[in-house]
């Protein structure tokens, strides 16, 4: 995979270099053509000499130059002479009096190769049968004469172009290989990182070779962290589900064994009073199993957020007051010391009345059932930052500090719990109901002082 990516990268660089060379050549040719066709007066002396041909014409058999040509000569500090086939001067423009009126072939060659004592450089050319000589007085002009076989020039240009292209491609390969080690190596690292995530490997990536892709690796690390958290949560839920099934199965065995045993006794020769006692025990065990299954189903749905809440706007103050009255009307707790107080008369919240009643009654019943009969229970309501705060406080025997973190765990009973009536899911259900309403529950307790439950809605 790494070499495949590197090969594609090198191919892209070579194609890029080739395109750059081609485009540069096209641009150079276009600029040259534009320069040749649009420049009024060329700066090169040779080009200037050739460009004068546009101003030269033959009138009545004699060569002449136009006014524009004369102006160009003046601007360039130059002059022109027209020669016949024998080297005689048959016309001129701006030529100095010291200029020769006849040139032999040797004199033409000498004048073309060297400047005269007046720093005048001579250029000779021909246009449409008219031979003319241009003298430019400029000490900065220098000439370099070399010879070449013109037939070999195209071949030389082709060879030079081929060498340049080969050298450029080699350089592109070298540079591309160097850069690919910096650019493609992190890409290969990203591919490996994704493959690790696919195989549930959520380890953090090495930050030493991330290069310009540091932000990409950071995002991959964030994804890995989220996946890791989800995986841990999934494992916890799976473990919890297994524990729930195991605990429920264990709790179901005891009442089932009792039902089976008493059912077998009912088949024997027993008195009417014993039959009534055994039937009552079987009924109680059946009720317990039904409550256990109902609580199990409820806590599963609450934990997995599959329990739709039937929300209704209710005055929390009146709602809790009625709960306290229901508790005091229960014959089992009619003699207990239970007080209710509220700093406000009305505080409306959207709640599921059935589930919230079960949650709050669970806290109240726990305070009454798991303490001595003379325990006093205080319930009061206040509003804090728009939240309804329900406090349930008793002065009972309290809960050991070691037991506090586990009070809301399913099937957990404290070490100082004597009455084991119930399914063991009450506190867990109460906590899940409060959380399903977007609320919070806090438990504070101290041995010998009492327990306080604070519910914030």
C-alpha positions in Angstrom: 0.0 0.0 0.0 2.8 2.4 0.9 4.7 1.9 -2.4 1.4 2.2 -4.3 0.7 5.6 -2.8 4.4 6.6 -3.4 4.2 5.6 -7.1 1.1 7.6 -7.6 2.7 10.6 -6.0 5.8 10.3 -8.1 3.7 9.9 -11.3 1.8 13.1 -10.4 5.0 15.0 -9.9 6.5 13.8 -13.2 3.3 14.7 -15.1 3.3 18.1 -13.4 7.0 18.8 -14.4 6.2 17.7 -18.0 3.2 20.0 -18.1 5.2 22.9 -16.6 8.0 22.4 -19.3 5.4 22.3 -22.1 3.5 25.3 -20.8 6.7 27.3 -20.3 7.8 26.5 -23.9 4.4 27.6 -25.3 4.5 30.8 -23.2 8.1 31.5 -24.3 7.2 31.1 -28.0 4.1 33.2 -27.7 6.0 36.0 -25.9 8.7 35.9 -28.6 6.1 36.1 -31.4 4.3 38.9 -29.6 7.5 40.8 -29.0 8.5 40.5 -32.7 5.2 41.6 -34.0 4.4 44.4 -31.6 7.7 46.1 -30.8 8.0 49.4 -32.6 11.7 49.9 -32.4 13.7 46.7 -31.4 16.4 47.3 -28.8 18.9 44.8 -30.3 21.1 46.5 -33.0 20.7 43.6 -35.3 16.9 43.6 -34.9 16.9 47.4 -35.3 18.8 47.0 -38.6 16.4 44.4 -39.9 13.3 46.4 -38.7 14.3 49.4 -40.8 13.3 47.4 -43.8 9.7 48.4 -43.1 10.6 52.0 -43.8 12.7 51.4 -46.9 11.2 51.4 -50.4 12.3 52.0 -54.0 11.1 55.2 -55.7 12.0 55.7 -59.4 14.6 53.0 -59.2 16.4 54.6 -56.2 16.1 53.3 -52.7 14.7 55.8 -50.1 13.7 55.7 -46.5 10.5 57.3 -45.0 10.2 60.0 -42.4 9.3 57.4 -39.8 12.5 55.5 -40.6 14.6 58.8 -40.3 12.9 59.4 -36.9 13.9 55.9 -35.8 17.5 56.5 -36.9 17.6 59.8 -35.0 16.2 58.1 -31.9 18.9 55.4 -32.1 21.7 57.8 -33.0 22.2 55.9 -36.3 22.5 56.5 -40.0 22.0 54.4 -43.2 23.7 54.0 -46.6 22.3 52.2 -49.6 24.8 50.1 -51.7 24.7 48.8 -55.2 26.1 45.4 -56.3 29.6 47.0 -56.7 29.7 48.5 -53.2 29.0 52.0 -54.3 26.8 54.2 -52.1 23.7 55.1 -54.1 21.9 56.9 -51.3 22.0 57.6 -47.6 20.2 59.2 -44.7 21.9 61.0 -41.7 25.3 59.6 -42.8 28.3 61.6 -41.6 30.6 63.3 -44.1 33.4 60.9 -43.0 31.4 57.9 -44.1 33.0 56.1 -47.1 31.2 56.4 -50.5 32.5 53.0 -51.7 33.1 49.7 -49.9 35.1 46.8 -51.1 34.2 43.4 -49.8 37.2 43.5 -47.4 36.2 46.9 -46.1 32.6 45.7 -45.5 33.9 42.7 -43.5 36.2 44.9 -41.5 33.6 47.5 -40.8 31.1 44.8 -39.7 33.6 43.2 -37.3 35.2 46.3 -35.7 34.1 49.7 -34.4 35.7 52.7 -36.1 37.4 55.5 -34.2 34.1 57.3 -33.8 32.7 54.2 -31.8 30.4 53.5 -34.7 29.3 49.9 -35.2 28.2 48.9 -38.7 25.5 46.3 -39.6 24.8 45.2 -43.1 21.6 43.5 -44.4 19.5 43.2 -47.5 15.7 43.6 -48.2 13.9 42.9 -51.5 17.1 43.4 -53.5 18.1 46.5 -51.6 21.4 46.3 -49.7 21.8 48.8 -46.9 24.3 49.5 -44.3 23.4 50.9 -40.8 25.9 52.6 -38.6 25.1 53.0 -34.9 27.2 55.3 -32.8 27.1 53.6 -29.4 30.3 52.6 -27.4 28.3 50.0 -25.3 27.7 47.8 -28.4 30.1 44.8 -28.7 30.1 42.0 -31.2 31.0 38.3 -30.8 31.5 36.5 -34.0 31.1 32.6 -34.1 30.5 30.1 -36.9 28.1 27.2 -36.9 26.8 24.6 -39.3 23.1 25.7 -39.6 22.0 22.3 -40.7 23.0 20.9 -37.3 21.1 23.5 -35.2 17.8 21.7 -35.2 19.5 18.5 -34.2 21.3 20.3 -31.5 18.1 21.9 -30.2 16.4 18.5 -30.2 19.3 16.9 -28.3 19.4 19.8 -25.8 15.6 19.6 -25.3 15.8 15.8 -24.7 18.7 16.2 -22.2 16.8 19.0 -20.3 13.6 16.9 -20.1 15.5 13.8 -18.9 17.4 15.9 -16.3 14.1 17.5 -15.1 12.4 14.1 -14.8 15.3 12.7 -12.8 15.2 15.8 -10.5 11.5 15.4 -10.2 11.8 11.8 -9.2 14.4 12.5 -6.6 12.5 15.4 -5.1 9.2 13.5 -5.3 10.7 10.6 -3.5 12.0 12.8 -0.8 8.7 14.6 -0.3 6.7 11.4 -0.6 8.5 10.1 2.4 7.1 13.1 4.3 3.6 13.2 2.7 2.7 9.5 2.1 4.1 8.1 5.3 1.4 9.9 7.4 -1.2 8.7 4.9 -0.1 5.1 5.4 -0.2 5.8 9.1 -3.8 7.0 8.8 -4.8 3.8 6.9 -3.2 1.7 9.6 -5.0 3.7 12.3 -8.4 3.1 10.6 -7.6 -0.6 10.3 -6.8 -0.7 14.0 -10.1 1.1 14.8 -11.8 -1.5 12.7 -10.2 -4.3 14.8 -11.3 -2.5 18.0 -7.8 -1.3 18.8 -8.3 2.1 20.4 -4.7 3.0 21.3 -3.5 6.6 20.8 -1.5 7.1 17.6 2.2 8.1 17.6 2.5 11.8 17.3 6.1 11.9 16.0 5.4 11.4 12.3 2.1 13.1 11.8 3.4 16.1 9.8 0.8 18.3 8.2 -1.9 15.7 9.0 -1.7 16.3 12.8 -5.3 17.6 12.9 -6.5 14.4 11.0 -4.7 12.2 13.5 -6.2 14.2 16.4 -9.7 13.7 15.0 -8.9 9.9 14.7 -7.8 9.9 18.3 -11.0 11.6 19.3 -13.0 9.0 17.4 -11.0 6.2 19.0 -11.7 7.7 22.4 -15.4 7.9 21.8 -15.4 4.4 20.4 -13.5 3.2 23.5 -16.0 4.8 25.8 -18.9 3.3 23.9 -17.2 -0.1 23.9 -16.7 0.2 27.7 -20.3 1.2 28.2 -21.4 -1.7 26.0 -19.4 -4.1 28.1 -20.7 -2.6 31.3 -24.3 -2.9 30.0 -23.6 -6.5 28.9 -22.1 -7.3 32.3 -25.0 -5.6 34.1 -27.5 -7.5 31.9 -25.9 -10.8 32.7 -25.8 -9.9 36.4 -29.5 -8.9 36.3 -30.4 -12.2 34.7 -28.2 -14.1 37.2 -29.7 -12.3 40.2 -33.3 -12.6 39.0 -32.7 -16.3 38.3 -31.2 -16.8 41.7 -34.1 -14.9 43.4 -36.7 -16.8 41.5 -35.3 -20.2 42.6 -36.2 -19.7 46.3 -39.9 -18.8 45.9 -40.2 -21.5 43.2 -38.7 -24.1 45.5 -41.2 -23.0 48.3 -44.1 -23.1 45.9 -43.1 -26.6 44.7 -42.6 -27.9 48.2 -45.9 -26.6 49.6 -47.7 -27.8 46.5 -46.4 -31.3 47.2 -47.5 -31.0 50.8 -51.0 -30.0 49.7 -51.2 -33.3 47.8 -50.8 -35.3 51.1 -53.1 -35.9 54.0 -53.1 -32.6 56.0 -55.6 -30.6 58.0 -57.7 -27.8 56.7 -55.8 -25.3 58.7 -52.5 -26.4 57.3 -53.9 -26.3 53.7 -54.9 -22.7 54.3 -51.5 -21.8 55.7 -49.7 -23.5 52.7 -52.0 -21.8 50.2 -51.3 -18.4 51.7 -47.5 -19.0 51.5 -47.8 -20.1 47.9 -49.8 -16.9 47.1 -47.3 -14.7 48.8 -44.4 -16.3 46.9 -46.3 -15.9 43.6 -47.0 -12.2 44.3 -43.3 -11.8 45.1 -42.3 -13.4 41.8 -44.7 -11.2 39.9 -43.4 -8.0 41.6 -39.8 -9.2 40.9 -40.5 -9.6 37.2 -42.4 -6.3 37.0 -39.5 -4.5 38.7 -37.0 -6.2 36.5 -38.8 -5.2 33.4 -39.2 -1.6 34.6 -35.6 -1.1 35.6 -34.4 -2.6 32.2 -36.7 -0.2 30.3 -35.6 2.8 32.4 -31.9 2.1 32.0 -32.2 1.6 28.3 -34.4 4.7 27.9 -37.2 2.7 26.4 -39.8 3.9 29.0 -42.0 6.6 27.6 -42.9 9.1 30.3 -46.5 10.3 30.5 -45.6 13.9 31.5 -48.2 16.1 33.0 -47.8 19.6 34.6 -48.3 19.0 38.4 -48.0 21.1 41.5 -45.1 19.4 43.2 -46.1 20.8 46.7 -49.6 19.4 46.5 -48.3 16.1 45.0 -45.8 15.4 47.8 -48.3 16.5 50.5 -50.8 14.0 49.2 -48.1 11.3 49.3 -47.4 12.0 53.0 -51.1 11.9 53.7 -51.4 8.5 52.0 -48.5 7.2 54.1 -50.1 8.3 57.3 -53.4 6.8 56.3 -51.7 3.4 56.0 -52.4 1.4 59.1 -48.8 0.2 59.2 -47.5 3.8 59.6 -50.4 5.7 61.1 -48.5 6.0 64.5 -45.2 7.1 63.0 -43.9 10.7 63.3 -43.9 12.1 59.8 -43.9 15.9 59.2 -44.3 17.9 55.9 -43.2 21.5 55.3 -42.8 23.7 52.3 -41.5 27.3 51.8 -43.8 27.7 48.8 -47.4 26.9 48.0 -47.1 26.2 44.3 -44.3 24.8 42.1 -45.4 23.3 38.8 -43.2 20.7 37.0 -43.8 18.2 34.2 -43.6 14.7 35.7 -44.9 11.2 35.2 -47.1 11.1 38.3 -47.2 7.3 38.5 -43.4 6.8 38.3 -42.6 9.8 40.5 -45.0 8.6 43.2 -43.2 5.2 43.2 -39.8 6.8 43.4 -40.6 9.2 46.3 -42.6 6.5 48.2 -39.7 4.2 47.9 -37.5 6.7 49.8 -40.1 7.3 52.4 -40.9 3.6 53.0 -37.2 2.8 53.2 -36.8 5.4 56.0 -39.8 3.9 57.9 -39.3 0.2 57.3 -35.5 0.0 57.9 -35.5 2.0 61.1 -37.0 1.6 64.6 -40.7 2.5 65.2 -39.8 5.7 67.0 -37.9 7.2 64.1 -39.1 10.7 63.0 -39.3 11.6 59.3 -39.1 15.2 57.9 -40.1 16.0 54.3 -39.9 19.5 53.0 -39.8 21.3 49.7 -38.0 24.4 48.5 -37.2 26.1 45.2 -33.5 26.7 44.2 -32.6 28.4 40.9 -35.9 27.3 39.4 -35.5 23.7 40.5 -37.8 21.8 42.9 -35.7 20.4 45.8 -37.4 17.6 47.8 -35.6 16.6 51.0 -36.5 13.5 52.9 -34.6 13.3 56.3 -34.8 10.8 59.1 -33.0 10.4 62.4 -32.6 6.7 62.2 -29.6 4.4 62.5 -28.0 5.7 59.3 -26.0 3.9 56.6 -22.3 2.8 56.8 -19.9 4.9 54.7 -18.8 1.7 52.9 -22.4 1.0 51.9 -23.3 4.4 50.5 -21.7 4.1 47.0 -23.7 0.8 46.5 -27.1 1.8 47.8 -28.5 2.5 44.4 -27.1 -0.8 42.9 -29.7 -3.4 42.0 -30.3 -6.2 44.5 -28.0 -4.5 47.0 -29.0 -4.4 50.7 -27.0 -2.7 53.4 -25.2 -4.5 56.1 -27.5 -3.0 58.8 -30.7 -3.9 57.0 -32.9 -6.3 59.0 -36.1 -6.2 57.0 -35.4 -7.8 53.6 -38.9 -7.4 52.3 -39.1 -6.3 48.7 -37.4 -7.2 45.4 -34.1 -5.3 46.0 -34.7 -3.1 43.0 -36.5 -0.2 44.7 -33.6 2.2 45.1 -32.3 1.5 41.6 -35.7 2.1 40.1 -36.2 5.3 42.1 -32.8 6.6 41.0 -33.6 5.8 37.3 -37.0 7.4 37.5 -35.4 10.7 38.8 -32.7 10.6 36.1 -35.4 9.9 33.4 -37.0 13.2 34.4 -33.7 15.0 34.0 -33.3 15.3 37.7 -30.6 14.4 40.3 -30.7 12.4 43.6 -28.2 12.7 46.4 -27.9 10.4 49.4 -26.1 11.5 52.6 -26.0 9.4 55.7 -24.1 8.9 59.0 -24.3 6.0 61.4 -26.3 7.0 64.6 -27.4 10.3 63.1 -29.7 9.5 60.2 -30.1 9.6 56.5 -31.0 12.4 54.1 -32.2 12.0 50.5 -32.2 15.1 48.3 -34.2 15.0 45.0 -33.7 17.9 42.5 -36.2 18.3 39.6 
